[in-house]
């Protein structure tokens, strides 16, 4: 028997929340709360998934940070109408475990949520397509290498990981260097690129043609791929 997964749904539209509740409860999810704002979420159930049905993606970032502080052990999934690279990067930086575009099928949604419940991170295939596309309209005609010849090879490797949203601990394992060294590289990258944070560095690098680390596509028909071991 499939394990029951506790869920809280957050979204302004009550009809959408009720529709999502019905889909989840038919597949052995236990919706313990359905609320219209993050401040209404109770802390009585610590172990659960929190699903944000986004309305204004930039506005909901503050709500996500609020929940991460209140319930740090609860994975957060962002449901969005369309893929946006900058929003995805920012979401990963503040600790979102799933970024799901709403054109997904019900069965794929259920599968993605169960993967998040097991500790995986789930991202849309649009991310892989955009990172792998040499003709992306978001990229500058000037190459990244032309603008940033003062970055070392190792710093570029770290920056590729930042584009994908990996935390320092995972970058450390991926590049086989200690976490303290990763922090030194990140600080140097921010200084050399004249940016204030990791998100700005990732966006700047991507816009100038640098590709991020990518992960295997789990199921192309599900419109998602999984970035494993990114906790």
Backbone as a chain_set.jsonl record, in Angstrom:
{"seq": "XXXXXXXXXXXXXXXXXXXXXXXXXXXXXXXXXXXXXXXXXXXXXXXXXXXXXXXXXXXXXXXXXXXXXXXXXXXXXXXXXXXXXXXXXXXXXXXXXXXXXXXXXXXXXXXXXXXXXXXXXXXXXXXXXXXXXXXXXXXXXXXXXXXXXXXXXXXXXXXXXXXXXXXXXXXXXXXXXXXXXXXXXXXXXXXXXXXXXXXXXXXXXXXXXXXXXXXXXXXXXXXXXXXXXXX", "coords": {"N": [[0.849, -1.2, 0.0], [0.516, 2.246, -0.809], [2.304, 4.781, 0.865], [0.757, 7.183, 3.001], [0.773, 10.644, 2.373], [1.12, 13.654, 3.985], [-0.282, 16.864, 3.319], [-0.25, 20.377, 2.748], [-2.112, 22.868, 1.17], [-1.636, 25.916, -0.451], [-3.09, 28.796, -1.7], [-4.664, 31.453, -3.514], [-7.014, 31.076, -4.936], [-9.927, 29.525, -4.27], [-11.424, 27.575, -5.613], [-9.563, 26.3, -7.272], [-7.92, 25.276, -5.283], [-9.655, 23.424, -4.081], [-10.103, 21.685, -6.207], [-7.519, 20.653, -6.56], [-7.224, 19.435, -4.09], [-9.09, 17.335, -4.338], [-7.922, 15.796, -6.397], [-5.56, 14.983, -5.123], [-6.428, 13.637, -2.792], [-7.679, 11.457, -3.889], [-5.554, 9.908, -4.479], [-4.298, 8.907, -2.229], [-3.176, 10.943, -0.676], [-3.094, 13.045, 2.164], [-4.779, 15.797, 2.781], [-4.189, 18.144, 4.974], [-4.548, 20.809, 5.411], [-5.997, 23.6, 3.714], [-5.398, 26.62, 2.56], [-5.569, 30.236, 2.116], [-3.418, 31.888, 2.425], [0.004, 32.154, 3.53], [0.346, 32.79, 6.213], [-1.701, 31.572, 7.51], [-1.087, 28.95, 7.845], [-0.809, 26.217, 9.965], [1.368, 24.987, 12.593], [1.058, 22.479, 13.539], [1.381, 20.038, 12.318], [4.357, 18.834, 11.505], [5.702, 17.33, 9.574], [5.219, 17.344, 6.328], [4.147, 17.982, 2.927], [4.22, 21.141, 1.324], [2.266, 22.849, -0.835], [2.397, 25.42, -3.079], [0.178, 27.225, -4.911], [0.813, 29.359, -7.326], [0.228, 32.868, -7.67], [1.182, 35.486, -8.044], [4.329, 35.258, -8.91], [6.688, 36.532, -8.016], [5.796, 37.777, -5.706], [5.164, 35.623, -4.048], [7.535, 34.636, -3.105], [8.385, 35.768, -0.706], [6.489, 34.639, 0.984], [7.225, 31.957, 0.798], [9.775, 31.981, 1.963], [9.014, 32.692, 4.53], [7.587, 30.391, 5.317], [9.633, 28.488, 5.148], [11.215, 29.239, 7.278], [9.426, 28.857, 9.355], [8.599, 26.177, 9.143], [10.944, 24.318, 8.689], [11.524, 21.666, 7.968], [9.655, 20.881, 6.146], [9.068, 20.06, 2.851], [8.763, 22.2, -0.006], [6.638, 22.874, -2.732], [6.317, 24.506, -5.788], [3.719, 25.507, -7.79], [3.257, 26.6, -11.014], [2.089, 28.791, -13.639], [3.577, 29.115, -15.974], [6.896, 28.455, -17.261], [9.682, 30.103, -15.904], [12.893, 31.178, -15.977], [14.403, 32.847, -14.219], [12.744, 33.025, -11.978], [12.725, 30.345, -11.257], [15.447, 29.911, -10.538], [15.666, 31.644, -8.342], [13.797, 30.443, -6.688], [14.987, 27.954, -6.137], [17.211, 28.828, -4.737], [16.117, 29.755, -2.346], [15.158, 27.477, -1.268], [13.111, 25.825, -2.384], [11.68, 22.683, -3.205], [10.39, 21.572, -5.355], [9.539, 22.562, -8.622], [6.955, 23.072, -10.568], [5.356, 23.124, -13.624], [2.081, 23.961, -14.656], [0.969, 22.617, -16.834], [1.206, 19.964, -16.617], [0.296, 16.468, -16.418], [-2.246, 14.828, -14.383], [-1.401, 12.355, -13.305], [1.37, 12.549, -13.604], [1.847, 14.726, -11.961], [1.161, 13.667, -9.435], [3.135, 11.675, -9.255], [5.439, 13.302, -9.221], [5.096, 14.738, -6.831], [5.275, 12.662, -4.97], [7.906, 11.925, -5.325], [9.213, 14.21, -4.366], [8.396, 13.989, -1.72], [9.946, 11.848, -1.002], [12.414, 12.96, -0.837], [13.64, 13.944, -3.123], [14.47, 16.456, -5.633], [12.389, 18.131, -7.881], [12.218, 19.29, -11.142], [11.205, 21.249, -14.05], [11.224, 20.027, -17.473], [11.658, 22.089, -19.165], [13.739, 23.569, -18.13], [16.079, 22.037, -18.597], [15.997, 22.013, -21.402], [16.325, 24.735, -21.953], [18.828, 25.317, -20.855], [20.432, 23.73, -22.436], [20.136, 24.713, -24.957], [21.658, 26.335, -27.585], [20.734, 28.459, -28.93], [19.219, 30.086, -27.391], [16.988, 32.729, -26.702], [17.431, 34.309, -24.552], [20.076, 34.754, -24.234], [23.101, 36.605, -24.431], [24.714, 38.145, -27.285], [27.348, 38.447, -26.889], [29.924, 36.432, -25.682], [30.171, 34.504, -22.653], [32.775, 33.87, -21.856], [34.277, 35.881, -23.076], [33.607, 38.079, -21.554], [34.399, 37.442, -18.992], [37.118, 36.663, -18.407], [38.695, 36.664, -16.22], [37.839, 34.803, -14.421], [38.594, 31.767, -12.787], [39.106, 28.316, -13.913], [37.992, 26.553, -12.048], [36.25, 28.245, -10.67], [34.42, 28.771, -12.673], [33.317, 26.237, -12.944], [32.048, 26.03, -10.455], [30.252, 28.117, -10.77], [28.616, 27.13, -12.803], [27.257, 25.221, -11.345], [25.861, 26.911, -9.624], [24.068, 28.069, -11.394], [22.318, 25.987, -11.825], [21.232, 25.857, -9.346], [22.299, 24.514, -7.155], [23.043, 23.831, -3.718], [25.765, 24.729, -1.456], [26.735, 22.425, -0.149], [26.104, 20.307, -1.868], [27.44, 21.102, -4.168], [30.015, 20.843, -3.225], [30.245, 18.032, -2.983], [29.798, 17.323, -5.64], [31.942, 18.459, -7.079], [34.022, 17.469, -5.71], [35.376, 18.847, -3.65], [36.076, 20.612, -0.602], [33.484, 22.007, 1.51], [34.067, 24.501, 2.581], [35.886, 25.498, 0.745], [34.245, 25.786, -1.456], [32.644, 27.928, -0.587], [34.556, 29.965, -0.552], [35.119, 30.163, -3.289], [32.596, 30.949, -4.258], [32.301, 33.462, -3.056], [34.402, 34.796, -4.318], [33.518, 34.701, -6.971], [31.201, 36.312, -6.881], [32.379, 38.749, -6.305], [34.019, 39.189, -8.575], [32.159, 39.26, -10.638], [30.726, 41.414, -9.93], [28.262, 41.334, -8.532], [25.534, 40.886, -6.164], [24.582, 38.551, -4.965], [24.073, 34.937, -5.071], [21.983, 34.264, -6.793], [21.858, 36.454, -8.574], [24.359, 36.157, -9.752], [24.058, 33.687, -11.057], [22.003, 34.252, -12.903], [23.206, 36.304, -14.412], [25.396, 34.906, -15.541], [24.071, 32.91, -17.028], [22.617, 34.47, -18.843], [24.683, 35.362, -20.374], [25.579, 33.205, -21.771], [26.653, 30.965, -20.442], [26.389, 27.562, -19.656], [24.497, 25.604, -17.335], [25.032, 22.904, -14.935], [23.399, 19.902, -15.799], [20.763, 17.468, -15.292], [19.766, 14.002, -15.522], [16.937, 13.287, -17.604], [13.983, 12.251, -16.16], [11.476, 11.318, -17.057], [10.334, 12.015, -20.033], [7.744, 12.375, -20.921], [6.415, 13.237, -18.73], [6.979, 15.866, -18.399], [8.882, 16.743, -16.577], [12.019, 16.762, -14.839], [14.397, 15.189, -12.649], [16.377, 16.482, -10.152], [18.568, 14.906, -8.453], [19.504, 14.205, -5.03], [19.775, 16.789, -3.912], [19.351, 17.94, -1.509]], "CA": [[0.0, 0.0, 0.0], [1.28, 3.48, -0.896], [2.302, 5.559, 2.099], [-0.004, 8.429, 2.996], [1.612, 11.846, 2.449], [0.4, 14.829, 4.46], [-0.116, 17.995, 2.405], [-0.946, 21.653, 2.924], [-2.247, 23.598, -0.084], [-1.727, 27.37, -0.277], [-3.431, 29.469, -2.947], [-5.745, 32.416, -3.348], [-8.233, 30.635, -5.613], [-10.492, 28.41, -3.501], [-11.871, 26.524, -6.533], [-8.369, 25.557, -7.66], [-7.483, 24.52, -4.114], [-10.545, 22.286, -3.886], [-9.832, 20.736, -7.277], [-6.258, 19.999, -6.247], [-7.499, 18.551, -2.95], [-9.763, 16.134, -4.835], [-6.926, 15.004, -7.13], [-4.598, 14.404, -4.179], [-7.07, 12.689, -1.876], [-7.972, 10.242, -4.654], [-4.302, 9.158, -4.63], [-3.717, 8.574, -0.925], [-2.592, 12.093, 0.006], [-3.947, 13.557, 3.232], [-4.725, 17.258, 2.787], [-4.491, 18.545, 6.345], [-4.946, 22.21, 5.389], [-6.121, 24.296, 2.435], [-5.488, 28.002, 3.041], [-5.344, 31.237, 1.074], [-2.189, 32.649, 2.662], [0.98, 31.396, 4.311], [0.221, 33.072, 7.648], [-2.753, 30.716, 8.069], [-0.598, 27.582, 7.983], [-0.525, 25.84, 11.349], [2.598, 24.216, 12.767], [0.707, 21.277, 14.299], [1.941, 18.903, 11.575], [5.671, 19.283, 11.048], [6.159, 16.539, 8.434], [4.223, 17.42, 5.272], [4.468, 18.773, 1.751], [3.478, 22.391, 1.212], [2.112, 23.156, -2.251], [2.003, 26.795, -3.365], [-0.386, 27.549, -6.218], [1.265, 30.737, -7.43], [-0.612, 33.874, -8.283], [2.23, 36.404, -8.479], [5.495, 34.476, -8.499], [7.636, 37.341, -7.245], [5.232, 38.042, -4.39], [5.09, 34.439, -3.205], [8.853, 34.303, -2.577], [8.396, 36.138, 0.717], [5.7, 33.619, 1.681], [8.012, 30.727, 0.865], [10.816, 32.18, 2.975], [8.328, 32.669, 5.82], [7.297, 28.998, 5.642], [10.896, 27.792, 5.368], [11.64, 29.559, 8.64], [8.457, 28.318, 10.303], [8.567, 24.705, 9.021], [12.14, 24.043, 7.875], [11.575, 20.268, 7.525], [8.565, 20.609, 5.202], [9.409, 20.391, 1.466], [7.842, 23.132, -0.646], [6.479, 22.718, -4.171], [5.749, 25.687, -6.432], [2.952, 25.276, -9.013], [3.304, 27.847, -11.759], [1.41, 28.751, -14.931], [4.547, 28.986, -17.048], [8.286, 28.372, -16.848], [10.474, 31.334, -15.911], [14.199, 30.776, -15.468], [14.822, 33.652, -13.068], [11.936, 32.602, -10.83], [13.205, 29.025, -10.865], [16.719, 30.06, -9.834], [15.399, 32.237, -7.03], [13.09, 29.432, -5.9], [15.969, 26.982, -5.667], [18.09, 29.459, -3.763], [15.463, 29.903, -1.04], [14.87, 26.17, -0.698], [12.002, 25.089, -2.965], [12.049, 21.315, -3.588], [9.766, 21.221, -6.625], [9.044, 23.669, -9.446], [6.129, 22.299, -11.483], [4.507, 23.897, -14.527], [0.737, 23.4, -14.513], [0.5, 21.828, -17.97], [1.521, 18.58, -16.29], [-0.866, 15.599, -16.235], [-2.518, 14.501, -12.98], [-0.551, 11.233, -12.878], [2.741, 13.048, -13.482], [1.87, 15.566, -10.761], [1.193, 12.767, -8.279], [4.469, 11.077, -9.205], [6.407, 14.328, -8.833], [4.919, 15.03, -5.41], [5.797, 11.536, -4.192], [9.37, 12.012, -5.388], [9.608, 15.254, -3.415], [8.183, 13.427, -0.377], [11.053, 10.913, -0.748], [13.655, 13.709, -0.689], [14.191, 14.399, -4.392], [14.035, 17.74, -6.161], [11.766, 17.939, -9.186], [12.25, 20.489, -11.955], [10.588, 21.032, -15.362], [12.144, 19.765, -18.578], [11.982, 23.36, -19.805], [15.035, 24.009, -17.638], [17.108, 21.329, -19.35], [15.959, 22.484, -22.782], [16.856, 26.089, -22.04], [20.257, 25.286, -20.572], [21.126, 23.038, -23.505], [19.9, 25.367, -26.242], [22.648, 27.352, -27.951], [20.07, 29.571, -29.602], [18.273, 30.681, -26.45], [16.817, 34.17, -26.897], [17.821, 35.021, -23.342], [21.517, 34.85, -24.14], [23.731, 37.738, -25.09], [25.572, 37.808, -28.416], [28.71, 38.431, -26.366], [30.089, 35.189, -24.939], [30.538, 34.606, -21.247], [34.235, 33.835, -21.748], [34.808, 37.191, -23.46], [33.354, 39.056, -20.496], [34.837, 37.001, -17.672], [38.367, 35.931, -18.529], [39.393, 36.654, -14.936], [37.375, 33.682, -13.608], [39.373, 30.537, -12.932], [38.335, 27.159, -14.377], [37.221, 26.026, -10.921], [35.16, 29.189, -10.401], [33.406, 28.554, -13.702], [32.624, 24.998, -12.572], [31.148, 26.373, -9.346], [29.193, 28.97, -11.312], [27.683, 26.24, -13.496], [26.418, 24.627, -10.297], [24.965, 27.951, -9.134], [23.002, 28.231, -12.38], [21.356, 24.91, -11.596], [20.618, 26.039, -8.038], [22.811, 23.588, -6.15], [23.599, 24.413, -2.497], [27.207, 24.513, -1.297], [27.043, 21.052, 0.256], [26.04, 19.451, -3.046], [28.553, 21.519, -5.028], [31.209, 20.236, -2.634], [30.292, 16.617, -3.376], [29.85, 17.22, -7.097], [33.265, 18.835, -7.57], [34.997, 16.798, -4.855], [36.143, 19.822, -2.882], [35.425, 20.814, 0.696], [32.461, 23.041, 1.479], [34.701, 25.797, 2.852], [36.47, 25.948, -0.516], [33.125, 26.252, -2.278], [32.275, 29.258, -0.102], [35.596, 30.897, -1.013], [34.907, 30.357, -4.724], [31.368, 31.718, -4.457], [32.61, 34.845, -2.686], [35.249, 35.349, -5.378], [32.676, 34.868, -8.161], [30.35, 37.487, -6.665], [33.228, 39.945, -6.403], [34.492, 39.371, -9.952], [31.028, 39.585, -11.508], [30.126, 42.642, -9.397], [26.864, 41.068, -8.183], [25.34, 40.863, -4.713], [24.217, 37.245, -4.422], [24.197, 33.768, -5.954], [20.959, 34.324, -7.827], [22.29, 37.422, -9.578], [25.495, 35.565, -10.468], [23.535, 32.641, -11.934], [21.264, 34.889, -13.991], [24.184, 36.999, -15.248], [26.16, 33.914, -16.291], [23.191, 32.267, -18.0], [22.296, 35.442, -19.878], [25.861, 35.557, -21.218], [25.927, 32.012, -22.521], [27.208, 29.841, -19.689], [25.422, 26.512, -19.38], [24.575, 25.009, -16.013], [25.026, 21.443, -14.841], [22.067, 19.361, -16.005], [20.506, 16.169, -14.7], [19.049, 13.13, -16.447], [15.487, 13.41, -17.694], [13.38, 11.063, -15.561], [10.411, 10.839, -17.926], [10.041, 13.17, -20.881], [6.304, 12.547, -21.049], [5.896, 13.854, -17.507], [7.378, 17.27, -18.4], [9.692, 17.037, -15.402], [13.182, 15.946, -14.605], [14.685, 15.158, -11.229], [17.739, 16.792, -9.716], [18.676, 14.055, -7.283], [20.477, 14.467, -3.979], [19.987, 18.231, -3.802], [18.782, 18.398, -0.232]], "C": [[0.881, 1.246, 0.0], [1.18, 4.264, 0.409], [1.487, 6.833, 1.934], [0.955, 9.598, 3.185], [0.739, 13.006, 2.9], [0.732, 16.038, 3.594], [-0.859, 19.211, 2.94], [-0.953, 22.366, 1.585], [-2.416, 25.079, 0.222], [-2.033, 28.001, -1.632], [-4.627, 30.373, -2.763], [-7.067, 31.929, -3.923], [-8.78, 29.387, -4.933], [-10.95, 27.271, -4.403], [-10.688, 25.665, -6.959], [-7.872, 24.715, -6.496], [-8.343, 23.275, -3.915], [-10.362, 21.237, -4.977], [-8.556, 19.961, -7.029], [-6.421, 19.044, -5.071], [-8.119, 17.236, -3.424], [-8.782, 15.219, -5.566], [-6.006, 14.279, -6.156], [-5.245, 13.345, -3.297], [-7.467, 11.399, -2.584], [-6.731, 9.362, -4.8], [-3.553, 9.01, -3.311], [-2.877, 9.697, -0.316], [-3.599, 12.583, 1.044], [-3.794, 15.074, 3.296], [-5.158, 17.742, 4.163], [-4.908, 20.006, 6.442], [-5.054, 22.69, 3.952], [-6.402, 25.747, 2.768], [-5.157, 28.976, 1.923], [-4.094, 32.075, 1.29], [-1.282, 31.878, 3.619], [0.837, 31.614, 5.807], [-0.833, 32.2, 8.324], [-2.299, 29.282, 8.277], [-0.265, 27.303, 9.442], [0.774, 25.059, 11.412], [2.333, 22.936, 13.556], [1.211, 20.006, 13.626], [3.268, 19.346, 10.964], [6.091, 18.591, 9.754], [5.076, 16.512, 7.361], [4.81, 18.134, 4.054], [3.637, 20.049, 1.78], [3.467, 22.788, -0.26], [1.606, 24.585, -2.406], [1.447, 26.87, -4.779], [-0.134, 29.032, -6.437], [0.238, 31.615, -8.113], [0.287, 34.961, -8.86], [3.526, 35.8, -7.994], [6.467, 35.282, -7.648], [7.127, 37.602, -5.829], [5.31, 36.823, -3.483], [6.442, 34.046, -2.627], [8.96, 34.649, -1.094], [7.618, 35.128, 1.541], [6.494, 32.333, 1.849], [9.1, 30.85, 1.925], [10.216, 32.15, 4.377], [8.072, 31.224, 6.26], [8.572, 28.212, 5.905], [11.422, 28.043, 6.776], [10.717, 28.918, 9.677], [8.481, 26.793, 10.325], [9.739, 24.254, 8.154], [12.221, 22.616, 7.347], [10.507, 19.927, 6.486], [8.969, 21.011, 3.786], [8.327, 21.267, 0.836], [7.843, 22.904, -2.149], [5.781, 23.955, -4.721], [5.028, 25.25, -7.698], [2.84, 26.598, -9.76], [2.654, 27.696, -13.126], [2.382, 28.555, -16.087], [5.966, 29.019, -16.5], [8.956, 29.737, -16.945], [11.801, 31.028, -15.238], [14.596, 31.549, -14.217], [14.046, 33.266, -11.81], [12.392, 31.246, -10.327], [14.495, 29.124, -10.064], [16.491, 30.617, -8.441], [14.709, 31.233, -6.113], [14.061, 28.419, -5.314], [16.85, 27.574, -4.572], [17.442, 29.575, -2.388], [14.92, 28.581, -0.522], [13.664, 25.426, -1.22], [12.481, 23.718, -3.441], [11.427, 20.884, -4.907], [9.247, 22.458, -7.319], [8.293, 23.006, -10.591], [5.24, 23.234, -12.304], [3.16, 23.196, -14.648], [0.213, 22.658, -15.741], [0.8, 20.343, -17.797], [0.228, 17.771, -16.147], [-1.053, 15.288, -14.748], [-1.598, 13.388, -12.482], [0.894, 11.672, -12.711], [2.884, 13.939, -12.256], [1.98, 14.705, -9.518], [2.58, 12.146, -8.135], [5.524, 12.065, -8.751], [6.316, 14.641, -7.349], [5.46, 13.902, -4.54], [7.327, 11.524, -4.218], [9.889, 13.078, -4.421], [9.47, 14.736, -1.99], [9.303, 12.462, 0.0], [12.407, 11.624, -0.683], [14.29, 14.179, -1.969], [13.777, 15.836, -4.661], [13.525, 17.524, -7.572], [11.688, 19.272, -9.911], [11.647, 20.203, -13.325], [11.629, 20.76, -16.436], [12.49, 21.052, -19.32], [13.338, 23.879, -19.361], [16.159, 23.351, -18.426], [17.164, 21.821, -20.786], [16.603, 23.861, -22.911], [18.355, 26.111, -21.804], [21.044, 24.669, -21.715], [21.001, 23.724, -24.861], [20.928, 26.463, -26.492], [22.007, 28.59, -28.552], [19.069, 30.266, -28.702], [18.205, 32.186, -26.636], [17.212, 34.969, -25.676], [19.319, 35.282, -23.272], [22.054, 36.026, -24.929], [24.564, 37.258, -26.263], [27.033, 37.782, -28.0], [28.874, 37.207, -25.48], [30.484, 35.462, -23.501], [32.05, 34.673, -21.091], [34.857, 35.18, -22.094], [34.679, 38.204, -22.328], [34.042, 38.702, -19.181], [36.106, 36.156, -17.73], [39.125, 35.862, -17.201], [38.877, 35.556, -14.005], [38.246, 32.455, -13.864], [38.483, 29.406, -13.437], [37.458, 26.606, -13.262], [36.044, 26.939, -10.594], [34.046, 29.044, -11.432], [32.626, 27.275, -13.413], [31.622, 25.255, -11.449], [29.973, 27.195, -9.858], [28.17, 28.161, -12.101], [26.725, 25.585, -12.498], [25.433, 25.647, -9.735], [23.808, 28.167, -10.096], [21.909, 27.198, -12.162], [20.71, 24.993, -10.223], [21.126, 25.126, -6.952], [23.318, 24.333, -4.918], [25.07, 24.045, -2.359], [27.557, 23.066, -0.971], [27.061, 20.112, -0.944], [27.138, 19.811, -4.045], [29.847, 20.882, -4.546], [31.348, 18.781, -3.059], [30.463, 16.461, -4.882], [31.26, 17.468, -7.631], [34.392, 18.219, -6.744], [35.959, 17.792, -4.206], [35.401, 20.071, -1.581], [34.468, 22.006, 0.618], [33.039, 24.433, 1.741], [35.319, 26.369, 1.579], [35.39, 26.454, -1.464], [32.733, 27.665, -1.88], [33.267, 30.318, -0.554], [35.398, 31.209, -2.498], [33.669, 31.21, -4.997], [31.606, 33.192, -4.144], [33.441, 35.52, -3.766], [34.436, 35.612, -6.643], [31.814, 36.119, -8.041], [31.158, 38.772, -6.833], [33.626, 40.221, -7.849], [33.365, 39.747, -10.923], [30.315, 40.868, -11.076], [28.618, 42.456, -9.161], [26.773, 40.861, -6.678], [25.069, 39.487, -4.134], [24.309, 36.161, -5.486], [23.195, 33.812, -7.102], [21.361, 35.272, -8.94], [23.458, 36.872, -10.405], [25.011, 34.529, -11.477], [22.818, 33.247, -13.142], [22.219, 35.591, -14.949], [24.922, 36.004, -16.136], [25.307, 33.263, -17.371], [22.879, 33.209, -19.155], [23.463, 35.69, -20.829], [26.421, 34.242, -21.755], [26.502, 30.85, -21.754], [26.11, 28.833, -19.402], [25.621, 25.963, -17.98], [24.737, 23.508, -16.084], [23.6, 20.968, -15.029], [21.99, 17.95, -15.464], [19.712, 15.317, -15.671], [17.558, 13.394, -16.429], [14.86, 12.132, -17.159], [12.306, 10.464, -16.455], [9.946, 12.009, -18.774], [8.558, 13.422, -21.003], [5.693, 13.228, -19.837], [6.229, 15.339, -17.422], [8.161, 17.668, -17.17], [10.987, 16.251, -15.479], [13.594, 16.128, -13.156], [16.135, 15.506, -10.979], [17.943, 16.072, -8.396], [19.713, 14.565, -6.288], [20.792, 15.939, -3.832], [19.454, 18.781, -2.493], [19.785, 19.267, 0.515]], "O": [[1.878, 1.304, 0.721], [0.099, 4.393, 0.985], [1.513, 7.477, 0.886], [1.838, 9.557, 4.042], [-0.271, 13.308, 2.264], [1.878, 16.222, 3.182], [-1.946, 19.097, 3.506], [0.084, 22.461, 0.928], [-3.24, 25.455, 1.056], [-1.314, 27.765, -2.603], [-5.506, 30.093, -1.948], [-8.131, 32.326, -3.448], [-8.175, 28.318, -5.007], [-10.875, 26.109, -4.003], [-10.793, 24.439, -7.002], [-7.451, 23.575, -6.686], [-7.825, 22.199, -3.617], [-10.455, 20.039, -4.711], [-8.505, 18.752, -7.256], [-5.826, 17.967, -5.056], [-7.728, 16.159, -2.973], [-8.808, 14.003, -5.376], [-5.707, 13.099, -6.339], [-4.672, 12.278, -3.08], [-7.58, 10.354, -1.943], [-6.838, 8.202, -5.199], [-2.322, 8.991, -3.284], [-1.968, 9.434, 0.471], [-4.808, 12.537, 0.82], [-2.794, 15.578, 3.808], [-6.347, 17.749, 4.482], [-5.54, 20.412, 7.417], [-4.306, 22.25, 3.079], [-7.501, 26.087, 3.205], [-4.55, 28.607, 0.917], [-3.74, 32.888, 0.436], [-1.745, 31.06, 4.413], [1.167, 30.728, 6.595], [-0.866, 32.092, 9.55], [-3.046, 28.475, 8.828], [0.471, 28.059, 10.076], [1.232, 24.527, 10.401], [3.242, 22.37, 14.164], [1.444, 19.002, 14.299], [3.295, 20.137, 10.021], [6.766, 19.198, 8.922], [4.12, 15.744, 7.466], [5.84, 18.802, 4.147], [2.483, 20.037, 2.211], [4.515, 23.033, -0.858], [0.524, 24.924, -1.927], [2.166, 26.607, -5.743], [-0.782, 29.873, -5.814], [-0.507, 31.185, -8.994], [0.164, 35.316, -10.032], [3.808, 35.82, -6.796], [7.009, 34.771, -6.668], [7.905, 37.644, -4.875], [5.501, 36.966, -2.276], [6.496, 33.197, -1.738], [9.558, 33.903, -0.319], [8.017, 34.787, 2.655], [6.447, 31.695, 2.9], [9.32, 29.919, 2.7], [10.839, 31.641, 5.308], [8.304, 30.868, 7.415], [8.597, 27.358, 6.791], [12.008, 27.152, 7.391], [11.165, 28.491, 10.741], [8.395, 26.182, 11.39], [9.542, 23.853, 7.007], [12.924, 22.372, 6.366], [10.463, 18.798, 5.998], [9.196, 22.195, 3.535], [7.137, 21.101, 1.106], [8.897, 22.76, -2.768], [4.769, 24.397, -4.178], [5.652, 24.68, -8.594], [2.383, 27.596, -9.204], [2.661, 26.611, -13.708], [2.048, 27.899, -17.073], [6.211, 29.543, -15.413], [8.812, 30.44, -17.945], [11.836, 30.662, -14.064], [15.08, 30.954, -13.254], [14.611, 33.189, -10.719], [12.446, 31.012, -9.12], [14.623, 28.487, -9.019], [17.058, 30.119, -7.469], [14.993, 31.172, -4.917], [13.971, 28.069, -4.138], [17.189, 26.898, -3.601], [18.132, 29.501, -1.371], [14.291, 28.542, 0.535], [13.213, 24.478, -0.577], [13.564, 23.603, -4.014], [11.891, 19.922, -5.519], [8.599, 23.304, -6.703], [8.913, 22.438, -11.491], [4.475, 24.028, -11.755], [3.105, 21.97, -14.734], [-0.891, 22.117, -15.694], [0.658, 19.562, -18.738], [-0.814, 18.323, -15.794], [-0.131, 15.462, -13.952], [-1.074, 13.463, -11.37], [1.576, 11.228, -11.787], [3.916, 13.916, -11.586], [2.801, 14.977, -8.642], [3.135, 12.093, -7.037], [6.413, 11.711, -7.977], [7.338, 14.794, -6.68], [6.041, 14.158, -3.485], [7.963, 11.151, -3.233], [10.892, 12.867, -3.739], [10.322, 15.007, -1.144], [9.585, 12.272, 1.184], [13.436, 10.975, -0.497], [15.375, 14.76, -1.934], [12.871, 16.371, -4.022], [14.149, 16.82, -8.366], [11.167, 20.255, -9.383], [11.576, 19.044, -13.734], [12.773, 21.201, -16.331], [13.496, 21.109, -20.026], [14.02, 24.559, -20.128], [17.086, 24.027, -18.874], [18.248, 22.025, -21.333], [17.337, 24.122, -23.864], [19.079, 26.843, -22.478], [22.196, 25.037, -21.945], [21.689, 23.351, -25.811], [21.052, 27.403, -25.707], [22.643, 29.637, -28.673], [18.17, 30.956, -29.183], [19.237, 32.852, -26.72], [17.319, 36.193, -25.752], [19.787, 35.956, -22.355], [21.514, 36.389, -25.974], [25.063, 36.133, -26.268], [27.864, 37.171, -28.671], [28.039, 36.967, -24.608], [31.051, 36.505, -23.176], [32.555, 35.45, -20.28], [35.848, 35.583, -21.485], [35.531, 39.077, -22.162], [34.247, 39.577, -18.341], [36.158, 35.063, -17.167], [40.081, 35.098, -17.067], [39.411, 35.386, -12.909], [38.589, 32.147, -15.006], [37.257, 29.511, -13.4], [36.31, 26.231, -13.502], [34.957, 26.457, -10.276], [32.868, 29.178, -11.103], [31.412, 27.23, -13.612], [30.494, 24.764, -11.485], [28.834, 26.996, -9.434], [26.98, 28.475, -12.072], [25.537, 25.42, -12.776], [24.299, 25.298, -9.405], [22.684, 28.422, -9.664], [20.722, 27.496, -12.295], [19.743, 24.28, -9.952], [20.468, 24.965, -5.924], [23.964, 25.371, -5.059], [25.564, 23.159, -3.057], [28.559, 22.542, -1.456], [27.916, 19.232, -1.04], [27.701, 18.93, -4.695], [30.671, 20.438, -5.346], [32.43, 18.342, -3.449], [31.183, 15.576, -5.344], [31.718, 16.765, -8.533], [35.57, 18.421, -7.039], [37.176, 17.608, -4.212], [34.212, 19.767, -1.477], [34.622, 22.892, -0.223], [32.559, 25.424, 1.19], [35.282, 27.579, 1.357], [35.594, 27.429, -2.187], [32.512, 28.512, -2.745], [32.879, 31.434, -0.898], [35.494, 32.363, -2.918], [33.69, 32.087, -5.86], [31.161, 34.068, -4.886], [33.212, 36.684, -4.094], [34.637, 36.625, -7.313], [31.709, 36.898, -8.989], [30.69, 39.747, -7.42], [33.575, 41.366, -8.298], [33.588, 40.458, -11.903], [29.415, 41.35, -11.764], [27.81, 43.305, -9.538], [27.784, 40.684, -5.999], [25.296, 39.262, -2.945], [24.587, 36.439, -6.652], [23.511, 33.446, -8.234], [21.225, 34.942, -10.119], [23.53, 37.097, -11.613], [25.487, 34.49, -12.612], [23.011, 32.799, -14.272], [22.063, 35.487, -16.165], [25.061, 36.223, -17.339], [25.763, 33.083, -18.5], [22.876, 32.794, -20.314], [23.271, 36.165, -21.948], [27.585, 34.167, -22.147], [26.819, 29.825, -22.358], [25.023, 29.202, -18.956], [26.745, 25.863, -17.49], [24.601, 22.905, -17.149], [22.676, 21.565, -14.478], [23.01, 17.312, -15.208], [19.05, 15.853, -16.56], [16.978, 13.686, -15.383], [15.166, 11.043, -17.645], [12.227, 9.244, -16.601], [9.243, 12.894, -18.286], [8.142, 14.568, -21.173], [4.576, 13.741, -19.907], [5.81, 16.009, -16.479], [8.109, 18.826, -16.758], [11.045, 15.197, -16.11], [13.199, 17.096, -12.507], [17.03, 14.878, -11.545], [17.54, 16.566, -7.343], [20.663, 15.258, -6.651], [21.951, 16.309, -3.646], [19.141, 19.968, -2.394], [19.491, 19.747, 1.61]]}, "num_chains": 1, "name": "protein.A"}
